[in-house]
Amino acid sequence: MKHNRIIYCLSIIGLAVLLILLNFTSPTEIGPFGVLLFFTTVYLVCFGITTLIYQSFLRIALKKHTYKNKDYLYTAVFAFGPIMLLMARSFGAISLWTVSLIAIFLTLAEFLVYKKI
């Protein structure tokens, strides 16, 4: 449970930084560090949301109240999906083919986590 509080606090801090970043800067003046900060904060927020959803699913559907380290890896991999969609959208290459390739990549990464750990 201690890890969950850290993840949720980092997600809230990331959301605050993301809102400040979106309100006080423009894409032309942000620079490379700002782009890195943007994608990092988006990832932190997505990681917190997927952790919350996955933990709720485990409690409601599977009646499990323990959250293992492997579950954190599942949510960490799955939280990278919206980042890949956002990067594909920024390149203007979003299509059904792109979304299906991202889904295949996430499925393979989740399978790798399942098999390796």
Summary of the structure (lengths in Angstrom):
residues: 117
radius of gyration: 16.0
end to end distance: 20.7
largest distance: 48.8
contacts: 304
relative contact order: 0.11
helix: 82%
strand: 0%
